[in-house]
């Protein structure tokens, strides 16, 4: 499947598009009339997703396998962006988690996380902005996490997600006199393949230990993201429950208590 860049339809480029939020962004943006460029390490799930979407939405879809922990792969995506004058949406969604103490995780996994969450998101936003400014209206969504406000229990993951929040806020401030909208999407737990990796399974992660009321669906998270984007909210925390939790966490008087309780839970379940 190839993309016709002469099309009047806007284009959305989505990283981490093989499953989870990335796949759901692809579905909902296709319904809104966007042509798609799907980027992820695994090609086959993206081709399956593309066929699924085209049954319901008459859009053009390009599949681009790329491991964004590799600089040369990011360069290829940057070139794709430069060759797509209709690009009006960038969703920096690619990411992964690790389960274990800082010293138990191989150092290369920490650096790979920095490359995917931080470096790739920064580079792709930088590559997309010149064309977006030329088109006068476009959107950048950086998929962060409520963990950005909750730096306990893990080390590198919340640190990288915190960067995406600060980066999004600063970039939107810089672009405040333009029609470019920037968002840091900060969901809590949502049902996807995210926790199915060996890193979680080998460390005994069990979804059943997480209260059912804390789990969101990908459909809901993406719906809330796109709605918040239309309202120009830079930080989007889907669901009232997580908005309340994040507010509590950021309250100085309660932060110490949350930290203590979290430490006890981590020690219990690890």
C-alpha positions as CSV (number, residue, x, y, z in Angstrom):
1,X,0.0,0.0,0.0
2,X,1.4,3.4,-0.9
3,X,0.5,6.9,0.0
4,X,-0.5,9.5,-2.5
5,X,1.1,12.7,-1.2
6,X,-1.0,14.7,-3.7
7,X,-4.1,13.8,-1.7
8,X,-5.9,16.6,0.0
9,X,-6.4,14.5,3.0
10,X,-4.2,15.3,6.0
11,X,-1.7,12.6,7.1
12,X,-0.9,11.3,10.6
13,X,2.3,9.5,11.5
14,X,2.0,7.3,14.5
15,X,4.9,5.5,16.2
16,X,4.4,2.3,18.2
17,X,1.5,1.6,15.8
18,X,1.6,-2.2,16.0
19,X,-0.7,-2.5,19.0
20,X,-2.3,-0.7,22.0
21,X,-2.7,3.1,21.9
22,X,-0.8,3.4,18.6
23,X,-3.2,1.0,16.8
24,X,-6.2,2.8,18.4
25,X,-4.9,6.2,17.3
26,X,-4.7,4.8,13.8
27,X,-8.3,3.5,13.8
28,X,-9.8,6.8,15.2
29,X,-7.7,9.1,13.0
30,X,-8.6,7.1,9.9
31,X,-12.3,7.5,10.9
32,X,-11.6,11.3,11.0
33,X,-10.2,11.2,7.4
34,X,-6.4,11.0,8.0
35,X,-4.1,9.1,5.7
36,X,-1.7,7.1,7.9
37,X,2.0,6.3,8.2
38,X,2.4,3.5,10.7
39,X,5.8,3.1,12.4
40,X,6.8,0.3,14.7
41,X,9.4,-2.5,15.1
42,X,7.0,-5.3,14.1
43,X,5.8,-5.1,10.5
44,X,3.2,-7.9,10.4
45,X,0.8,-6.5,13.0
46,X,0.8,-3.2,11.2
47,X,-0.1,-4.8,7.9
48,X,-3.0,-6.6,9.6
49,X,-4.1,-3.3,11.2
50,X,-3.9,-1.6,7.8
51,X,-6.2,-4.2,6.2
52,X,-8.6,-3.9,9.1
53,X,-8.8,-0.1,8.8
54,X,-9.2,0.0,5.1
55,X,-12.3,-2.2,5.4
56,X,-14.0,0.7,7.1
57,X,-12.1,3.9,6.1
58,X,-11.1,4.8,2.5
59,X,-7.7,6.2,3.5
60,X,-4.1,5.6,2.2
61,X,-1.8,3.7,4.6
62,X,1.9,3.3,4.6
63,X,3.6,0.8,6.8
64,X,7.2,1.6,7.9
65,X,9.0,-1.0,10.1
66,X,11.6,0.9,12.3
67,X,13.3,0.3,15.6
68,X,13.4,3.8,17.1
69,X,16.1,2.8,19.6
70,X,18.4,3.0,16.6
71,X,19.5,6.4,15.3
72,X,19.6,5.2,11.7
73,X,16.0,4.1,11.9
74,X,15.0,7.5,13.3
75,X,16.8,9.1,10.4
76,X,14.6,7.1,8.0
77,X,11.5,8.3,9.7
78,X,12.7,11.8,9.6
79,X,13.2,11.5,5.8
80,X,9.7,10.1,5.5
81,X,8.4,13.2,7.4
82,X,10.3,15.5,5.1
83,X,8.7,13.8,2.1
84,X,5.2,14.1,3.4
85,X,3.9,17.7,2.9
86,X,0.4,16.7,4.1
87,X,1.6,15.7,7.6
88,X,-0.7,17.3,10.1
89,X,-0.5,14.9,13.0
90,X,2.5,13.3,14.8
91,X,1.8,10.8,17.6
92,X,5.0,9.9,19.4
93,X,3.6,6.8,21.0
94,X,6.5,4.2,20.7
95,X,7.7,3.0,24.1
96,X,8.2,0.2,26.5
97,X,8.6,-0.5,30.2
98,X,10.9,-2.5,32.4
99,X,10.0,-4.3,35.6
100,X,12.7,-4.5,38.2
101,X,15.1,-2.4,40.3
102,X,17.4,-0.1,38.5
103,X,20.5,-2.3,39.1
104,X,18.6,-5.4,37.9
105,X,17.8,-4.0,34.5
106,X,20.7,-4.2,32.0
107,X,22.1,-0.8,31.3
108,X,21.5,-1.1,27.6
109,X,17.7,-1.3,28.3
110,X,17.9,2.0,30.2
111,X,19.7,3.7,27.3
112,X,17.3,2.1,24.7
113,X,14.4,3.6,26.7
114,X,16.0,7.0,26.6
115,X,16.5,6.7,22.8
116,X,12.9,5.7,22.2
117,X,11.0,7.8,24.7
118,X,13.1,11.0,24.6
119,X,15.5,11.2,21.7
120,X,13.2,9.8,19.0
121,X,10.2,11.9,20.2
122,X,12.4,15.0,20.1
123,X,13.9,14.3,16.7
124,X,10.6,13.5,15.1
125,X,8.9,16.6,16.5
126,X,11.8,18.7,15.2
127,X,11.6,17.1,11.8
128,X,7.8,17.6,11.6
129,X,7.5,21.2,12.7
130,X,8.8,23.1,9.6
131,X,6.2,21.4,7.4
132,X,3.5,21.8,10.0
133,X,4.2,25.5,10.4
134,X,4.0,25.9,6.6
135,X,0.6,24.2,6.7
136,X,-0.4,26.5,9.6
137,X,-2.3,23.9,11.5
138,X,-1.1,20.6,12.9
139,X,-0.8,18.5,16.1
140,X,1.9,16.7,18.0
141,X,0.9,14.2,20.7
142,X,3.6,12.9,23.0
143,X,2.4,9.8,24.8
144,X,3.7,10.2,28.3
145,X,2.1,8.6,31.4
146,X,0.6,9.4,34.8
147,X,3.9,7.9,36.0
148,X,5.5,11.2,35.0
149,X,4.0,12.6,38.2
150,X,4.7,9.4,40.2
151,X,8.5,8.8,40.2
152,X,8.3,5.9,42.6
153,X,8.7,2.2,41.9
154,X,10.7,2.6,38.7
155,X,13.5,4.9,37.8
156,X,14.1,5.4,34.1
157,X,10.5,5.0,32.9
158,X,8.9,7.9,34.9
159,X,12.0,10.0,34.3
160,X,11.6,9.7,30.5
161,X,7.8,10.3,30.8
162,X,8.4,13.4,32.9
163,X,10.7,14.7,30.1
164,X,7.8,14.4,27.6
165,X,5.5,16.4,29.8
166,X,8.0,19.2,30.3
167,X,9.0,19.1,26.6
168,X,5.4,19.3,25.5
169,X,4.6,22.2,27.8
170,X,7.7,24.2,26.8
171,X,7.1,23.5,23.1
172,X,3.5,24.6,23.2
173,X,4.6,27.8,25.0
174,X,7.1,28.5,22.2
175,X,4.4,27.8,19.6
176,X,1.6,29.8,21.4
177,X,1.3,32.3,18.6
178,X,0.8,29.5,16.0
179,X,-2.0,27.1,15.3
180,X,0.2,24.1,16.3
181,X,-1.3,22.2,19.2
182,X,1.0,20.1,21.4
183,X,-0.2,17.5,24.0
184,X,1.4,15.3,26.6
185,X,-1.0,12.4,27.0
186,X,-0.7,10.9,30.5
187,X,-2.8,7.8,30.9
188,X,-2.8,5.4,33.8
189,X,-3.1,1.7,33.4
190,X,-4.8,0.7,30.1
191,X,-5.4,-2.8,28.7
192,X,-2.9,-3.6,25.9
193,X,0.1,-5.7,25.2
194,X,2.3,-3.4,27.2
195,X,2.6,-5.7,30.2
196,X,2.9,-8.9,28.1
197,X,6.6,-8.5,27.5
198,X,9.1,-10.9,29.0
199,X,10.4,-8.1,31.2
200,X,7.1,-8.1,33.1
201,X,6.3,-11.8,32.9
202,X,9.7,-12.9,34.1
203,X,9.3,-10.6,37.1
204,X,5.9,-12.0,38.0
205,X,3.8,-9.0,37.0
206,X,0.1,-9.9,37.5
207,X,-2.7,-7.7,36.2
208,X,-4.9,-9.1,38.9
209,X,-2.9,-7.3,41.6
210,X,-4.1,-4.0,40.0
211,X,-7.6,-3.0,41.1
212,X,-10.0,-3.4,38.2
213,X,-11.2,0.2,38.5
214,X,-7.8,1.5,37.6
215,X,-7.8,-0.1,34.2
216,X,-8.8,2.0,31.2
217,X,-9.4,1.0,27.6
218,X,-7.3,2.1,24.6
219,X,-10.5,3.4,22.9
220,X,-11.3,5.6,25.9
221,X,-7.7,7.0,26.3
222,X,-7.5,8.0,22.6
223,X,-11.0,9.5,22.6
224,X,-10.1,11.6,25.6
225,X,-6.8,12.6,24.0
226,X,-8.4,13.9,20.8
227,X,-11.1,15.7,22.7
228,X,-8.6,17.4,24.9
229,X,-6.5,18.3,21.9
230,X,-9.5,20.1,20.4
231,X,-9.7,22.1,23.7
232,X,-6.0,22.9,23.5
233,X,-5.2,21.2,26.8
234,X,-1.4,20.6,26.9
235,X,-1.6,17.9,29.6
236,X,-4.3,15.3,29.1
237,X,-4.9,12.8,32.0
238,X,-7.8,10.6,30.9
239,X,-10.4,9.8,33.5
240,X,-11.4,11.7,36.6
241,X,-9.9,9.0,38.9
242,X,-6.4,9.5,37.5
243,X,-6.7,13.3,37.6
244,X,-7.5,13.1,41.3
245,X,-4.7,10.6,41.9
246,X,-2.1,12.8,40.1
247,X,-3.3,15.9,42.0
248,X,-2.8,14.1,45.3
249,X,0.6,12.9,44.3
250,X,1.7,16.4,43.4
251,X,0.5,17.8,46.8
252,X,3.6,18.3,48.9
253,X,2.0,17.3,52.1
254,X,0.8,13.9,50.8
255,X,3.8,13.1,48.5
256,X,5.8,11.6,51.4
257,X,3.0,9.4,52.4
258,X,2.4,8.2,48.9
259,X,6.1,7.5,48.5
260,X,6.2,5.4,51.7
261,X,3.1,3.4,50.8
262,X,4.4,2.8,47.3
263,X,7.8,1.6,48.7
264,X,6.0,-0.9,50.9
265,X,3.9,-2.3,48.0
266,X,7.0,-2.6,45.8
267,X,8.9,-4.5,48.5
268,X,5.9,-6.8,49.0
269,X,5.3,-7.7,45.3
270,X,8.9,-7.8,44.0
